[in-house]
Amino acid sequence: MWIYNKKYPSIEDLIIKAKEKIPKFAFEYLDGGCNEDVNLFKNTKEIRDVELVPEYISTYNESQMFTELFGITYDAPFGIAPVGLQGLMWPKAPEILAKAAHRHNIPFILSTVTTSSIETIAEITEGKSWFQLYHPAEDWMRDDIIKRVEAAGMPVLVILADVPTFGFRPRDIRNGLALPPEMSLNNIFQILGRPHWAVKTLLNGQPTFETLKPYTPSSLNLKQLGKFMDETFSGRLNEDRVRAIRDLWKGKLVLKGVANEEDVRKAVNLGVDGVIVSNHGGRQLDAGQSSIASSRPILDEYKDRITIMLDSGLRSGPDIARCLATGVDFTFLGRSFMYSVAALGEEGGDHMIGLLKTQLQQVMDQICCEKVTEFPKFLFK
């Protein structure tokens, strides 16, 4: 079996510990959704409405989690989703998670706006990580970032589709983490109340957008950096933008953030290799559907025409099993991994992967599911 810290056998344990370890503004940035958090909670609830039916009287050998995705065999049917500003929650968080993903042979997706660079993560993972592109306003910057991803040997480029605007996030606004950001006296007091986080951050330096350093003017303060980011990136996609990326990028191309069949139809026609059904963890559109609800009509129409993956709302091994049973090919988790790193530091990545594998193995053994691809036959309809 896989190793995990038995003091923290559930995501709830990790959330409690993370809240104790990091400043309130960092925890709320990680934990919160947008507006009234309706979709944040709906994501997990509606995944957990999915039920499985075991087959107890059967010939059963053993279960295997190996999953083939884009010609690569991974050790489990889940990966680590991209998260922005990971170093804010815990210093060197993206490096910690990339190392763990590489050890366990699962995909790690690096965000354009997180706190480690393309080159650093590629070195850690021997070029096996994926990269998520937050589309720049200028084509030259887009092309340069893609060339860096290609030079790093990363096999999959993920285009982010669901951030045409910044979500309205009351916690971040109160805490000064909206754009442009501000560091308030209240935030400083919060930092002083978390000395372990403060010392680690001091030793590792203030988190910055490492991938974007070549394009960022030097000596910007927080307010100036926020204005630069707002002006430099345009998250809104259209078919011409996707087509241009498809022409430039020769590896596997994935569209992340799709929530309806029409966008998937366009992705198929544009030669995209896969989609990640997602609502950005409930952080963008509170009035939208949950990720699992959006996936159902997409699966009905496109299951055999494009690789369909899912994130947003998954927090455990049983959640992964539920999603796989609906027919998705692969799953990603973001917050769960960040809670684990915030709670356990260097141990956090390995802990969460070990915990998820243990939980998922138990489900597979319980229902007598030998292969990940067999999950749909155990779905209660």
N, C-alpha and C positions, 0 to 999 in steps of 0.2 A: 504493500500500500504506500501511498504518498505521504510525505511528512508535512505536518502543519502544526502550529502552536495550539495545543489543546486548551489553553486558557481562553481562546477566542474561536469557539467552534461555530459561530454564526455571524452573519453580517451585522446583526444588532449589537453584538459584543464589540465589534470593530468600530462601529459608529460611536458608541459610548466612549471608547478609549481615544478615538481620534478627536472627539470634542474636548476631551481633557488635555490633549497634547498640543493643539494648534490654536492660534488666535481666533476669536469669534469671526472676524471678517473673512479669514481664509476658509473656515469651516462653512460659513454661510454661502460663500462663493461656490464651494463644492456641492453643498447639500440642497441648494435651492433650485426652484424652477423659475417660471415667469408668472407675472400677474398674481392670480390666487392659488397657484400650484395645483390646479385641477388636473391637468394632463400628467403632471409629475406622478401623482398618486394613481391615476387611472392606468398608466402604463403597467405598473406592477400588478395591480388588482386584476386587470383583464387578462394578463398572462396567466395568473393563478386561477382564473376561471376554467382554464383548459384542464381536462381530466384524462387520465390514462387508465386502460383496462389491462390488468396482468393476465398472463396465461400460465397458470401454475402446473397444470398437468400436461407436461410437454417434455420432449427430449431437448435438454439444454446442456451445452458444453461450457463455454465461458464467453464473457462479453469483451469486445475490443472497441476502443474509442478512436482508433486511427481513422482519419478523415482526409480524403483527397480533395484538394481545392486548387484549381488552375494548374493542374499537373504536379502539384507538390503534396506530399503526404505529411500531414501534421499529426501530432500525438493525441490531439483532442479536438472536439468540434466547436471550440470557442477560442477567441483571441482577445487582445487588449485594445479597446477602442481609443481613438484619439481624444485627448483632453487638453484644452488650452491652459496655459499658466500653471502647469503641474508643479513647478518649483516653488510656487507660492504656498501650496499645501504642505510640501515637504522638500527640503533641498535635495537636488539631484534625483527627484522622483522619476523623470523619464529614463534616466540611466539605470536606476534600480529595476524598473519594470522591463526595460529592454533586455537587461542581463537575465532576468528570470525567464522571460519569454524564450530567449535563445537556449537556455539550459533545458527547458521543457518542450522545445520544438513546437511552439504555437506562434501565430503572427502577432506582432506588435505594430500598431499604426502610429506614426509620429505626426503630430499636428503642426501645421505651419506656424501657429501662434503659441507653441509651448516653449519650454525653457532649455532645450537642447538642440543642437544643430543636426542637419542631415548627415554631415560627415562623422560626427561623434557617434551617433546611433548606428550608422552603417558599419563603423569599425567594431562596435560592441557586438553586433549581430552577424558580422561577416557578410553584410549586404543582404540579409534575409528579411529585414523589416520592410514594412510598407510605408508609403508617405501620403498624407492627406493634404491636398492643395486647397487653400483658401484663395480664391481667385483674385489676383491683383487687378487694379484699375488699368495698369499699363501692360501692354502685351510683351514688351521687352523684359520686364521683370518676371512675368509668367514663364517665358521661354528660358530665362536664365535659371530659374529654380528647377524647372523640369530637366534641364541639362545636368544640373548638379545631382538630381535624383538618379538619372541614368548613369552618370559617372560613378555614383556610389554603388551601383549594381542592384538597387532595389527592384524586385520583380513586379510590384503592383503599385500603380498610382491611383489614388482615390480622390475624386473631385467632390468637394463639399457643395451641396445644392440648396440646403435649407437655411442659409443665413443671408437672404437678400437684405434684411435689416437686422439690427441688434434687438434681441428680445427685451421687453420691459421687465426688469428684475428689481423689485422694490428693495430687497436686502442689499444688493450691490449698490444701489443708489444711496441708501442710508449710510453704507460703509465706505462710500467714496471710491468704489471699484467700477463705476460706470466710466464711459469715455466722455471727457478726459478724467482720469483718476485723480484723487486727492488723498493725502495722508493726514487724517485728523488727529487731534489730541487724544480722542477716544481710542483710535486704533493704536496709538503709541502705548497707552495704558494696557491695552489687550496684549501687546507684544511683551511688555514687562511682566505680565502675569503668566507667560509661557516661556520660562527661561531656557528650557532645552531647545525649543524651536528657534528662539532668538539667537542662541550661541551657534547652533548649526548653520543658521542663515548667515550670521556674521562671518563664520569661517569659510563658507562657500560663496559669499558675495550675493548682492541683491539679484533676484531672478530677472532675466531679460529675455527678449525674443531672439535667441541665438541664431536661428536660421536666417533671420532678417537683418543681422548686423551689417552685412555688406551693402545694404540698401538704406540704412538708417543714418541720418546725420549725427555726428558725435555731439556729446555734451547737451543732450536734450533732458530737461526735467520731466517729471511725470506728466504734467499738463501738456507740455509740448509733444511728448511721445504719444499721448492719447490722440492729439489732433493729427499727428503724422499717420497713425494707424487708421484713423477714420477716413483720411483723404487718400491713402495708398491702396486700400482694399475695397473692392466692390464684389460682394458675395453673390450678386445676382447673375445667374446663368441664363444663356439662351442656346439655341441649336448651333449658331455660328461659333460660339465660344467652345462648346463641347467638340464640335467638328474640328476646330483648329488644334485642340489638344490631342484628339485622336490621330490627326495627321502627324503631329510632332512626336508623340509617345508610341514606341514600338512594343512596349510590354503590355501586361494585362491592365485594363482600365475599368475602374469601378465608379459608379455614381452613388454617392451617399446622401441620404436624406429624402429619398423618394417616398411619396405617400399616396400615390394613385396610379391607376393603370395607364393613363395617358402619358405620364412622364416615363414610365417603363417602355411603352411603345416607342417613344422617341429615342430612348436609350438603345433599344434593339436596332432601330433603323440607322442609328449613328455608329454602330459597330462597337458599342460598349460591351465588355465581357461579363459584367456583373453589377448588381445593385445591392445597396444596403437599405432596407426599409427602416426608417428612423424618423423620430421627431425631435432629434437633438436632446434626448433625455428630458423632454418636457420643458425646455428652456427657451423655446421660440414662439410657439403658438398654443396658448392655453385653451383656445376654443377648438382645437383640432382633435382628430382621432388618436387613440393609442396606437403604438407601433404594431401591436399584434392584430388590431382591428383593420388597419390599413393593409396588412400583408395578405389577408384572406382573398380578396378579389384579385390581387396581383398573382398569387399562387394559382388560383383557378385558371387564369388566362395565360400565364407565362412560365409555368413551372418547368417545362421541358425546352424552353427557348433561350433562357439566360440564367446564370447563377444568381440565386436569390438568398440574401443574408439578412440578418435582423439585429438591431440593437435598440436600446432604450427600455428600461424597466426590469431587465434581468438582474437578479441579485443572488442566485444560488444555483446549485447543480440541478435540482428539480425544475427550476425555471428554464434552464437550458433544455432539459428533456421535454418540457411542455412545448417549447418553440419548435424543436426538431420534429415533434409529433405532428405539428400542423403542416409540415412539409418544407420548411426553410432548409437550406443546405448548410448553413453555418451561422454562428452567433458571435456577438461581441459584447463585452461588458466594460464600462468606463468607471462609474462611481465606485463600484465594489472594490476595484483595484486601488483607487485613490484613498478610500477609507482605510484599506489595509496598510498602505504605505504611510499614511499620516499616523496611524496607530502604532505601527511596528518598525518603521524606518527601513533599514536595509533588508530586514527579514520579510517585509510586507509582500513583495511580489511572489516569492516562493510560497509563502503561507497561503495566499489566495488561490494560486494555481493548484496547490496540493489539496486545499479544502474543496474546491470545485470538482476536481477529479474524483476525490473520495465520495462526495455526495452523488455525482453523476454515476459512478460505478455502482453505488448502492441501488440507485433507481433501476439501472439496467439489469442488475442481478435479480432484483425483486420482481420485475415484470417479465423476466426471461427474454430480454432483448439482446441478441448476440452482436449485432452491428448497428452503428449509428444510422445507417440508411434504412433500418427496419423500424425505426420509431413510429412512422405514420400508421403502421398496422395496429398499434396499441392505443391510438386515439379514440376516446369515447365520443361517438357522434350522436 
